[in-house]
Amino acid sequence: MTALPSIAARIAQELGVREAQVTATIALLDEGATVPFVARYRKEVTGGLDDTQLRTLDERLIYLRELEDRRAAIIKSIDEQGKLTPELAAQIVTADSKARLEDLYLPYKQKRRTKAQIARENGLEPLADALLGDPNLSPEAEAAKFVTEAVADVKAALDGARQILMERMAEDADLLAALRDLLWDKGVVFSTLAEGMAEKGAKFSDYFDYREAIKAIPSHRALALLRGRNENVLNLKLLPGDEAATPEGQVFKGPGECELKIARAFNVADRGRAADSWLVETVRWAWRVKIHLHLELELTGRLREAAEEEAISVFARNLRALLLQAPAGLRPTLGLDPGIRTGVKVAVVDQTGKVVDTNTVYPFPPKQDVMGSLLTLAALCRKHKVELVAIGNGTASRETERLVVELMKRHPELNLQKLVVSEAGASVYSASELAAKEFPGLDVSLRGAVSIARRLQDPLAELVKIDPKSIGVGQYQHDVNQSRLGRQLDAVVEDCVNAVGVEVNTASAPLLARVAGLSPAVAANIVAFRDANGPFDSRSGLKQVDRLGPKAFEQAAGFLRVANGNNPLDASAVHPEAYDVVKRMATATGRNLAAMIGDVTFLRGLKAAQFTDDRFGEPTIKDILKELEKPGRDPRPEFKTASFKDGVETMQDLQPGMILEGVVTNVTNFGAFVDIGVHQDGLVHVSALADRFVKDPHEVVKPGDVVSVKVLEVDLKRKRIALTMRKNDAPAQARPQEQQRDARPAPKARMEAKPAGNGGGGLGGGAFAEAFARAKKKG
């Protein structure tokens, strides 16, 4: 057998790039380079791999190195047992997955004393070999030869021989691989209601009598099924296709395709010979008692892993979109955290995000001090020259918005602009240790208002202070592997922060900690140094910070900005290591450095090839020229917000057919949730996102998008709102009967699996019901 290609070669094949690119990238990562740094500043080394490719490369590198470690451990273990043959070693060396490795190791793995092992100890293996090798032998007659003090009778001898053969069949690596593929390709998942759980598990009602091909189950349905099982509401089983296709009310009599595959692998066939029926029954037992259960557990785990991977991917894409939302800008902002009985918490932050004033007003019952509230808010806005008013979108947000509208009517001279802001995670931040350190003298209830104000100014800078899992843009986020989710989300935050860049003289420690190469401790040291010595006037000044060594400076410097410093390049994404290249450009063209920056016509007239050298090639030179056109450019879009319709403030105000403007708050595989200003997000099902087929909702919308939607259905009892972005869709009461049918998961009577996406979960149930059960609760 040919040995596996190197790790670099395997990754290169998966990514569709050259092996040399992967090898060079692995060397950089092993030296401590970060993905953002490599993606931005080492394009010549990697051949231009982007951050997405680099993240995939990094993940696969971890997996394949773990695979190699496991391979070595298995070889060592089997060798120590004295059972490592050249043939087995070759199979292990060429195993290309963890599943294949574990299949090969299964017969040699240390395990509890099995019935088969006891049978071997009692000398019954020759009986098993004899009956398997010559089916013409009489099982009873042969078994009688093995009756001993340890083996009571013929039945005990045959039972022991059967256990030996069953274990042998269940530990055949090639057979297991074939059965695994067969069950994945043709297997069907059945879900039924656990006894007595109908009322408690009502939210899983779409899965009380459900079947679907395992490989066709989309992520959100898989996670719903598994959660239902974990909560003891659903019973799940995985059956081969031929067993699953048995007509209702009839018992599958077999042998099935899987049993036949086992029989062929061990040359078992019912030809009327003396031992044939005993061997056929042994195969049947091997499948039903050992192999099926083992593969059912494994493939259910595989289904979970694939579903988790997709759910994590959905969360990551949503988080990226949320973090890269357009900032309103560094303008004095009034933050309002709405509340009824406890009052509206008020915080004013200046253009740098510093808290300059706080208060609490009580415009609603029981105090209902509207005039006093308006006077207080007007005074604060006037005193601090407030330009923006950020209103949290939780309980009483529309009532608070009306209060601000009244404020703007009474005081047009203030030139205020109001916006409703998602407050997801604000309460988590308010009660965090970080908030306590940042605002030691500020009441917890007021910290939320500060966060609301700041996330309008700069969403990225504020949201990095909150655990990404608390931001509320996930899909079944609590059901997935939390460590893997954490790694993925941390990578997204890191990529977003470094894509935008960080102003070193105003950034908080949590924001600085997300810069490539900076640890939380070093970030805290930067802030402490800044507080003690004043603003940095250059990037090189960072070298004075305690524990910020040469490697950290190399990784971080290009992503840190120093506005109005000694060197104009310090405010750009040009890395300090490349400053000499820019100076060479200035010298060669006879232009002053300051005059050259921002001169688009001049810069676009330069040829990158003129300024390359042994260290910097054309990709880096082109990046530098582009950056000099607009130094420190912000990749985030232009700021805009939705205008909620006056008079539509609660679900009771909604009517089918209404056209409303809203903000996308979350995107899942089955659709998009939209805030339309009624304290309950509506769902635009994937089938209603566009007038064309949409496989992935992320193709059409992302969190933060302002969209126009039509109300289709309003279910006050279950707090569900069905929306559409297709303007020709008729609301529920006007739609033809055939369009109102529930697109639930395939019922018991149908074997065809619904496709992921548009086929999964309709507006009346299925994914829709599950979506709203998981929808973010506000307030």
C-alpha positions in Angstrom: 0.0 0.0 0.0 1.2 3.5 -0.8 1.8 5.7 2.3 -0.4 8.7 2.7 0.8 12.1 1.3 2.2 14.6 3.8 0.0 16.7 5.9 0.8 19.7 3.8 0.0 17.8 0.6 -3.4 16.6 1.9 -4.3 20.2 3.0 -3.2 21.6 -0.3 -5.4 19.1 -2.2 -8.4 20.0 0.0 -7.9 23.7 -0.5 -7.0 23.4 -4.2 -3.7 25.2 -3.8 0.0 24.4 -4.2 1.7 22.3 -1.5 4.5 24.9 -1.2 1.9 27.5 -0.2 0.7 25.3 2.6 4.2 24.3 3.8 5.2 28.0 4.0 2.0 28.9 5.9 2.5 26.0 8.4 6.0 27.3 9.1 4.7 30.8 9.8 1.9 29.5 12.1 4.4 27.3 13.9 6.6 30.3 14.5 3.7 32.1 16.3 2.3 34.2 13.4 -1.4 34.9 13.6 -3.9 34.4 10.8 -4.8 38.1 10.3 -1.0 39.0 10.1 -0.2 36.2 7.6 -3.3 37.0 5.5 -2.4 40.7 5.3 1.3 41.0 5.4 2.8 37.7 4.2 1.1 37.3 0.8 4.3 36.6 -1.0 5.1 33.7 1.4 1.6 32.1 1.3 1.0 32.8 -2.4 -2.0 35.1 -1.5 -4.0 32.7 0.7 -6.9 34.7 2.2 -8.1 34.6 5.8 -10.9 32.1 5.1 -8.4 29.7 3.5 -6.0 30.2 6.3 -8.6 29.5 9.0 -9.5 26.3 7.2 -5.8 25.4 6.9 -5.3 26.0 10.6 -8.3 23.8 11.6 -7.2 21.0 9.3 -3.7 21.2 10.5 -4.9 20.6 14.1 -7.1 17.7 13.0 -4.4 16.0 10.9 -1.7 16.4 13.5 -4.1 14.8 16.1 -4.7 12.0 13.5 -0.9 11.4 13.3 -0.5 11.4 17.1 -3.4 8.9 17.3 -1.8 6.8 14.6 1.5 6.6 16.4 -0.3 5.7 19.7 -2.2 2.9 18.0 0.8 1.4 16.3 2.7 1.5 19.7 -0.2 -0.2 21.5 -0.6 -3.0 19.0 3.2 -3.5 18.8 3.5 -3.8 22.5 0.8 -6.6 22.4 3.0 -8.4 19.9 0.3 -8.4 17.3 1.5 -5.8 14.8 1.9 -7.5 11.4 3.3 -5.8 8.3 -0.2 -6.0 6.7 -1.9 -4.4 9.7 0.9 -1.7 9.9 0.3 -0.9 6.3 -3.4 -0.5 6.8 -2.9 1.8 9.8 -0.3 3.9 8.0 -2.7 4.5 5.1 -5.8 5.2 7.2 -7.0 8.6 6.2 -9.6 9.3 9.0 -10.0 8.9 12.7 -13.0 6.5 12.1 -10.8 4.2 9.9 -8.1 4.2 12.5 -10.5 3.3 15.3 -12.0 0.5 13.2 -8.5 -1.0 12.7 -7.7 -0.7 16.3 -11.0 -2.1 17.6 -9.9 -5.8 17.8 -6.8 -4.7 19.8 -8.3 -2.1 22.1 -8.2 -2.9 25.8 -11.8 -3.5 26.8 -13.9 -5.2 29.5 -13.9 -9.0 29.5 -16.5 -9.9 26.8 -18.6 -13.0 26.3 -16.4 -13.8 23.3 -13.2 -13.5 25.4 -14.6 -15.9 28.0 -15.6 -18.3 25.2 -12.0 -18.2 23.9 -10.7 -18.8 27.4 -13.0 -21.9 27.5 -11.4 -23.2 24.3 -14.4 -22.6 22.0 -12.6 -20.7 19.2 -11.8 -23.9 17.3 -15.5 -24.8 17.3 -16.3 -21.3 15.8 -13.6 -21.7 13.1 -14.7 -25.2 12.3 -18.4 -24.3 11.7 -17.5 -21.2 9.7 -14.9 -23.0 7.7 -17.1 -26.0 6.9 -20.9 -25.4 7.0 -21.4 -29.1 6.2 -20.6 -30.0 9.8 -23.4 -30.5 12.3 -23.3 -27.7 14.9 -24.7 -30.0 17.6 -22.3 -32.8 16.9 -19.3 -30.6 16.7 -20.3 -28.7 19.9 -20.6 -31.9 21.8 -16.8 -32.4 21.4 -16.3 -29.1 23.4 -18.4 -29.8 26.4 -16.2 -29.5 29.5 -16.4 -28.6 33.1 -16.3 -24.9 32.0 -18.8 -25.5 29.1 -21.9 -27.1 30.6 -23.6 -28.4 27.5 -24.0 -28.3 23.7 -26.1 -25.1 23.9 -23.4 -23.3 26.0 -20.7 -24.4 23.5 -22.7 -23.1 20.5 -23.5 -19.9 22.3 -19.9 -19.3 23.0 -18.9 -20.0 19.4 -21.5 -17.6 18.2 -20.2 -14.8 20.5 -16.7 -15.3 19.1 -18.0 -15.1 15.5 -20.2 -12.1 16.3 -17.3 -10.2 17.8 -15.1 -11.1 14.8 -17.7 -9.8 12.4 -18.2 -6.6 14.5 -14.5 -5.9 14.5 -13.8 -6.4 10.7 -12.5 -2.9 9.7 -13.3 -3.2 6.0 -16.8 -4.6 6.7 -17.5 -1.9 9.2 -16.5 0.8 6.6 -18.8 -0.7 4.0 -21.7 -1.0 6.4 -21.2 2.6 7.7 -21.3 3.9 4.1 -24.4 1.9 3.3 -26.3 3.0 6.4 -25.3 6.6 5.8 -26.4 6.5 2.1 -29.6 4.7 2.6 -30.4 4.9 6.3 -33.6 6.6 7.6 -34.1 8.3 11.0 -37.3 7.5 12.7 -38.6 9.8 15.5 -41.6 8.8 17.7 -43.1 10.3 20.9 -41.9 8.9 24.2 -44.7 7.6 26.3 -46.5 10.2 28.4 -44.5 13.1 27.0 -47.0 14.7 24.6 -47.9 17.7 26.7 -44.5 18.3 28.1 -42.9 18.0 24.7 -45.5 19.9 22.7 -42.8 22.1 21.1 -41.5 18.9 19.4 -44.9 18.0 18.0 -43.6 18.0 14.4 -41.3 15.1 15.3 -43.8 12.9 17.1 -44.2 10.8 14.0 -41.4 11.6 11.6 -38.9 9.9 9.3 -36.3 11.3 7.0 -33.1 10.0 5.2 -30.2 10.6 7.6 -28.0 12.3 5.0 -30.7 14.7 4.0 -31.6 16.0 7.4 -30.7 19.7 7.6 -28.8 21.1 10.5 -31.7 22.8 12.3 -33.9 19.7 12.1 -31.1 17.4 13.3 -30.4 19.5 16.3 -34.1 19.7 17.1 -34.4 15.9 16.9 -31.4 15.4 19.1 -32.6 17.9 21.7 -35.9 16.2 21.8 -34.2 12.9 22.5 -32.0 14.5 25.2 -35.1 15.9 26.9 -36.6 12.4 26.8 -39.5 13.5 24.6 -38.5 11.7 21.4 -37.3 8.2 20.7 -34.9 8.0 17.7 -33.8 5.1 15.7 -31.8 4.6 12.5 -32.8 1.9 10.1 -31.4 0.7 6.8 -33.4 1.7 3.8 -34.9 -1.7 3.1 -36.1 -2.0 6.7 -37.4 1.6 6.7 -39.4 0.9 3.5 -41.4 -1.9 5.0 -45.1 -1.1 4.6 -46.8 0.2 7.7 -48.2 -2.5 9.9 -45.9 -5.2 8.5 -42.8 -6.6 10.2 -39.5 -6.6 8.2 -38.5 -10.2 7.9 -35.1 -9.8 6.2 -32.4 -10.6 5.7 -31.7 -7.0 4.9 -29.0 -5.6 2.7 -26.7 -5.0 5.7 -27.0 -8.7 6.9 -26.4 -9.9 3.4 -23.2 -7.8 3.2 -22.0 -9.3 6.4 -22.9 -12.8 5.2 -20.9 -12.3 1.9 -17.9 -11.0 3.8 -17.7 -14.2 5.8 -18.9 -16.5 3.0 -22.1 -17.4 4.8 -25.1 -18.6 2.7 -28.1 -20.7 3.3 -27.7 -23.6 0.9 -29.3 -26.2 3.1 -26.1 -27.4 4.7 -26.0 -28.6 8.3 -24.5 -25.4 9.8 -26.0 -22.9 7.4 -29.1 -21.9 9.4 -26.9 -21.5 12.6 -24.4 -19.3 10.7 -27.2 -17.2 9.1 -28.7 -16.6 12.6 -25.2 -15.7 13.8 -25.0 -13.1 11.1 -28.4 -11.8 12.1 -27.4 -11.5 15.7 -24.1 -9.8 14.8 -26.0 -7.2 12.9 -28.8 -6.6 15.3 -27.0 -7.0 18.6 -23.6 -5.5 17.9 -23.0 -3.8 14.6 -26.2 -1.9 14.1 -26.1 -0.4 17.6 -22.5 0.6 17.2 -23.1 2.2 13.8 -26.3 3.9 14.9 -24.5 5.6 17.8 -21.6 6.5 15.5 -23.7 7.9 12.6 -26.0 9.8 15.0 -22.8 11.3 16.3 -21.8 12.1 12.7 -25.2 13.7 12.1 -24.7 15.8 15.2 -21.2 16.8 14.2 -22.3 17.9 10.7 -25.3 19.8 12.2 -23.1 21.4 14.8 -20.6 22.4 12.2 -23.3 24.1 10.1 -24.9 25.7 13.1 -21.5 27.1 14.2 -20.9 28.3 10.6 -24.3 30.1 10.7 -23.5 31.7 14.0 -20.0 32.8 12.7 -21.5 34.4 9.6 -24.1 36.2 11.6 -21.6 37.4 14.1 -19.3 38.7 11.4 -22.2 40.7 9.8 -23.2 42.1 13.2 -19.6 43.1 14.2 -19.1 44.7 10.8 -22.3 46.8 10.9 -21.9 50.4 10.0 -20.9 52.6 12.9 -22.9 55.8 13.4 -19.6 57.6 14.1 -17.9 59.1 17.1 -20.6 61.6 18.0 -22.0 62.6 21.4 -24.7 60.0 22.1 -27.6 59.6 24.5 -28.2 56.0 25.4 -31.6 54.9 26.7 -32.2 51.5 28.3 -36.1 51.3 28.4 -38.1 50.2 31.4 -41.6 50.6 32.6 -41.8 50.4 36.4 -38.1 50.7 37.0 -37.8 53.8 34.7 -35.7 54.5 31.6 -32.0 54.4 32.3 -30.1 57.3 30.7 -26.4 57.6 29.9 -24.5 60.2 27.9 -21.2 59.4 26.2 -19.0 61.9 24.4 -17.5 61.5 21.0 -14.7 59.2 22.4 -17.2 57.0 24.2 -16.5 58.3 27.7 -19.4 58.4 30.1 -20.1 62.1 31.0 -23.5 61.9 32.6 -26.2 59.4 33.8 -29.7 59.6 35.0 -33.0 57.8 35.3 -36.4 59.1 34.1 -39.9 57.8 34.9 -42.2 58.7 32.0 -44.4 55.5 32.4 -46.7 54.2 35.1 -46.7 54.2 38.0 -45.0 57.6 38.2 -45.8 58.7 34.6 -43.6 61.8 34.8 -43.6 62.7 31.1 -42.9 66.4 31.4 -40.1 65.8 34.0 -38.6 63.2 31.7 -38.6 65.5 28.7 -37.0 68.4 30.7 -34.3 66.1 32.0 -33.5 64.6 28.6 -33.5 68.0 26.9 -31.1 69.4 29.5 -28.7 66.5 29.1 -28.8 66.8 25.3 -28.2 70.6 25.4 -25.4 70.4 28.0 -23.4 67.7 26.2 -24.3 68.7 22.6 -25.8 65.3 22.0 -26.4 64.4 18.3 -27.6 60.8 18.5 -30.1 59.0 20.7 -29.7 55.2 21.0 -32.8 53.4 22.2 -32.6 49.8 23.4 -35.0 47.5 21.6 -36.2 45.6 24.7 -39.4 46.0 26.8 -40.9 49.5 26.4 -38.7 50.5 23.5 -41.6 51.8 21.4 -43.0 53.7 24.3 -39.5 55.2 24.9 -39.2 56.0 21.2 -42.5 57.9 21.3 -41.0 59.9 24.2 -37.9 60.8 22.1 -40.2 61.7 19.2 -41.9 64.2 21.5 -38.6 65.5 22.7 -37.5 66.1 19.1 -40.8 67.9 18.3 -40.5 70.2 21.3 -36.8 70.9 20.8 -36.0 70.9 17.0 -33.0 73.1 17.8 -31.2 70.1 19.3 -31.1 68.4 15.8 -31.3 65.0 17.3 -31.3 61.7 15.4 -32.9 58.7 17.1 -32.2 55.1 16.4 -33.3 51.8 17.9 -30.4 49.6 18.8 -30.3 45.9 19.6 -29.5 45.4 23.3 -28.7 41.7 23.0 -26.0 40.9 25.5 -26.2 44.4 27.2 -27.4 42.9 30.5 -24.7 40.3 30.4 -22.1 43.0 30.0 -23.6 45.2 32.7 -23.2 42.5 35.3 -19.8 41.3 34.1 -16.5 41.8 35.9 -15.2 43.8 33.0 -18.1 46.4 33.4 -17.4 46.5 37.1 -13.8 47.4 36.5 -14.7 49.9 33.7 -17.4 51.6 35.8 -16.7 50.9 39.4 -18.9 53.7 40.7 -21.8 53.2 38.2 -24.9 51.3 39.1 -25.4 48.0 37.2 -28.7 49.2 35.7 -27.0 52.2 34.1 -24.2 50.3 32.5 -26.6 48.9 30.0 -27.5 52.4 28.8 -23.8 53.1 28.3 -23.4 49.9 26.3 -26.4 50.8 24.1 -25.0 54.3 23.4 -21.6 53.0 22.5 -22.8 50.2 20.3 -24.5 52.8 18.1 -21.2 54.8 17.9 -19.1 51.7 17.1 -20.7 48.3 17.3 -17.5 46.4 16.9 -15.7 48.3 19.7 -18.5 47.6 22.2 -19.6 44.1 21.2 -16.0 42.7 21.6 -16.6 43.2 25.4 -19.4 40.6 25.4 -19.1 36.9 25.1 -20.1 36.2 21.4 -22.5 33.5 22.6 -24.5 36.1 24.5 -25.1 38.3 21.4 -28.1 36.3 20.2 -27.4 35.6 16.5 -26.9 31.8 16.8 -28.9 28.7 15.7 -29.2 26.1 18.5 -26.0 27.6 19.9 -26.5 25.8 23.3 -26.8 22.4 21.6 -23.4 22.5 19.9 -19.8 21.7 21.0 -19.1 24.8 23.1 -15.3 24.7 22.9 -15.5 24.5 19.1 -18.1 27.2 18.9 -15.9 29.4 21.1 -12.8 28.9 18.9 -14.8 29.7 15.8 -16.4 32.8 17.2 -13.1 34.1 18.7 -11.6 33.7 15.2 -14.4 35.7 13.7 -14.0 38.5 16.3 -10.2 38.5 15.7 -10.7 38.8 11.9 -13.2 41.5 12.2 -11.2 43.6 14.6 -8.1 43.4 12.5 -10.0 44.0 9.3 -11.2 47.4 10.7 -8.1 48.3 12.7 -7.9 49.8 16.1 -7.1 53.4 17.2 -4.5 52.7 20.0 -5.2 55.9 21.9 -8.9 55.4 22.4 -9.4 51.6 22.3 -10.4 49.7 25.4 -8.4 46.8 26.7 -10.9 44.2 25.5 -10.7 45.7 22.0 -6.9 45.8 22.0 -6.8 42.2 23.2 -8.4 41.1 19.9 -5.6 42.6 17.9 -3.3 40.0 16.3 -0.4 39.2 18.6 -1.8 41.0 21.7 -2.8 39.1 24.8 -5.2 40.4 27.4 -2.3 41.2 29.7 -0.4 43.1 27.1 -3.6 45.0 26.1 -4.1 46.0 29.7 -0.5 47.2 29.8 -1.0 49.4 26.8 -4.0 51.1 28.4 -2.1 51.5 31.7 0.9 53.0 29.9 -1.4 55.3 27.9 -3.1 56.5 31.1 0.2 57.1 32.8 2.1 58.7 30.0 -0.5 60.2 27.7 -1.4 59.3 24.1 1.1 57.5 21.9 2.5 59.7 19.2 3.9 56.8 17.1 3.6 53.1 16.7 7.2 52.7 17.7 6.2 54.1 21.1 4.4 50.8 21.8 7.8 49.1 22.1 8.1 50.8 25.5 5.0 48.9 26.9 5.9 46.1 29.3 5.8 42.6 27.8 5.1 43.9 24.3 8.2 42.3 22.7 9.4 42.3 19.1 7.2 39.4 18.0 4.1 40.9 19.4 4.9 44.3 17.8 5.5 42.6 14.5 2.1 40.9 14.6 0.1 43.8 16.0 1.6 47.0 14.6 -0.1 47.0 11.2 -3.5 46.7 12.8 -3.0 49.5 15.3 -3.6 53.1 14.3 -2.1 56.3 15.7 -4.1 59.2 14.4 -2.4 62.6 14.2 0.9 61.1 15.2 4.5 62.0 14.1 4.3 59.8 11.1 1.2 59.9 8.8 1.8 56.2 8.0 1.0 55.3 11.6 -2.6 56.1 10.8 -2.7 53.6 8.0 -2.6 49.8 7.5 0.9 50.0 6.1 3.1 47.9 8.3 6.1 49.7 9.9 8.4 47.1 8.3 7.4 48.5 4.9 7.8 52.2 5.7 11.1 52.2 3.8 9.2 51.1 0.7 7.0 54.2 0.9 10.0 56.4 1.4 11.6 54.9 -1.7 8.4 55.7 -3.6 8.6 59.3 -2.4 12.2 59.6 -3.3 11.9 58.0 -6.7 9.0 60.3 -7.6 10.2 63.4 -6.0 7.0 63.8 -3.9 6.6 64.7 -0.3 5.3 61.8 1.8 2.4 63.8 3.2 1.4 65.2 -0.2 1.6 61.7 -1.8 -0.9 60.2 0.7 -4.4 60.5 -0.6 -3.4 61.6 -4.2 -5.4 58.9 -6.0 -4.5 59.9 -9.5 -0.8 60.0 -8.7 -0.8 56.7 -6.8 -2.7 54.8 -9.5 -0.1 55.9 -12.0 2.7 54.1 -10.1 3.7 50.6 -11.2 4.0 48.1 -8.3 6.8 46.3 -10.1 9.1 49.4 -9.9 9.3 49.1 -6.1 9.6 45.4 -5.4 12.7 44.0 -3.7 13.9 40.7 -2.2 11.4 41.1 0.8 8.4 42.8 -0.7 6.7 41.5 -3.9 4.0 42.9 -6.1 1.1 41.8 -3.8 2.4 43.8 -0.9 3.3 46.8 -3.0 -0.2 46.8 -4.5 -1.7 46.7 -1.0 0.5 49.6 0.1 -0.5 51.7 -2.9 -4.2 51.0 -2.3 -3.9 51.9 1.3 -2.1 55.2 0.6 -5.1 56.2 -1.5 -7.3 56.3 1.6 -5.2 55.5 4.7 -7.0 53.7 7.5 -10.1 53.1 5.3 -13.0 51.5 7.2 -14.3 48.4 5.4 -17.7 48.7 7.1 -20.8 49.9 5.0 -22.5 53.3 5.2 -24.6 53.8 8.3 -28.4 53.5 7.9 -31.3 52.3 10.0 -34.9 51.2 9.6 -37.9 53.5 10.3 -40.5 51.6 12.2 -44.1 52.4 11.3 -46.0 54.8 13.5 -48.9 53.1 15.3 -47.4 49.6 14.9 -45.9 49.0 18.3 -47.3 45.6 19.5 -48.3 42.4 17.8 -52.0 43.4 18.2 -51.3 46.3 15.8 -50.2 44.0 13.0 -52.5 43.1 10.2 -51.8 40.6 7.4 -50.9 42.5 4.3 -49.0 45.3 6.0 -45.8 46.5 4.4 -43.2 47.4 7.1 -39.6 48.2 7.3 -37.4 46.3 9.7 -33.9 45.2 10.7 -32.6 41.6 10.2 -31.6 40.4 13.7 -30.6 36.8 12.9 -30.2 34.5 9.9 -30.6 30.7 10.2 -30.7 28.0 7.6 -34.5 28.1 7.5 -34.9 31.9 7.2 -34.3 35.3 8.7 -35.7 37.0 11.8 -36.7 40.6 11.4 -37.3 43.2 14.1 -40.3 45.3 12.9 -40.7 47.2 16.2 -43.3 45.1 18.0 -41.0 43.4 20.6 -41.2 40.1 18.8 -39.2 39.3 15.7 -41.0 38.0 12.7 -39.7 35.1 10.5 -39.1 35.4 6.8 -39.0 31.7 5.8 -36.2 30.8 3.3 -38.9 30.2 0.7 -40.1 33.8 1.1 -36.8 35.7 0.9 -36.8 36.2 -2.8 -38.7 35.5 -6.0 -36.1 32.9 -6.9 -35.0 29.7 -5.3 -32.8 30.4 -2.3 -30.7 27.6 -0.9 -28.8 29.6 1.7 -30.5 32.6 3.4 -27.1 34.3 3.8 -27.1 34.7 0.0 -29.9 37.3 0.4 -29.6 38.9 3.9 -27.4 39.3 6.9 -27.9 40.7 10.4 -28.1 44.5 10.4 -29.7 44.7 6.9 -32.7 47.1 6.6 -35.4 45.2 4.7 -39.0 45.8 3.6 -41.3 43.0 4.5 -45.0 42.1 4.2 -47.0 40.5 7.1 -48.4 37.1 6.1 -49.7 35.7 9.4 -49.9 36.8 13.1 -50.4 34.2 15.8 -51.0 36.1 19.0 -51.4 33.0 21.2 -48.0 31.5 20.2 -46.3 34.9 19.6 -45.4 34.1 16.0 -45.2 36.5 13.0 -44.8 35.2 9.5 -43.3 37.7 7.1 -42.3 37.7 3.4 -39.9 39.7 1.3 -41.8 38.7 -1.8 -44.3 41.5 -2.5 -46.6 39.3 -4.5 -47.3 36.9 -1.7 -50.8 37.1 -0.5 -51.5 37.1 3.3 -52.8 34.0 5.0 -56.6 34.7 4.8 -56.3 35.6 1.1 -54.1 32.8 -0.1 -55.5 29.8 -2.0 -55.9 26.7 0.2 -53.1 24.8 -1.5 -50.6 27.6 -0.6 -51.5 27.4 3.1 -50.4 23.8 3.6 -48.0 23.1 6.3 -44.5 22.3 4.9 -43.6 20.1 7.9 -40.9 17.4 7.9 -41.8 14.3 5.8 -44.6 12.4 7.7 -44.4 8.7 8.4 -46.2 7.7 5.2 -43.7 9.3 2.9 -40.1 8.1 2.5 -38.8 10.9 0.4 -36.6 13.2 2.4 -37.4 16.9 2.3 -34.4 18.9 0.9 -32.6 21.2 3.3 -33.5 24.8 2.9 -36.8 25.6 1.2 -38.2 22.2 1.9 -37.6 22.2 5.6 -40.2 23.5 8.1 -43.1 25.6 6.8 -44.8 28.7 8.0 -47.2 26.7 10.1 -44.9 24.3 11.9 -41.7 22.3 11.6 -38.7 24.6 11.5 -41.0 27.5 12.0 -42.2 26.2 15.3 -38.7 25.3 16.4 -37.4 28.7 15.2 -39.7 30.6 17.5 -39.1 28.4 20.4 -35.4 29.4 20.0 -36.0 33.0 19.1 -34.2 35.6 21.1 -36.2 36.8 24.1 -36.0 40.5 24.5 -36.0 42.6 27.7 
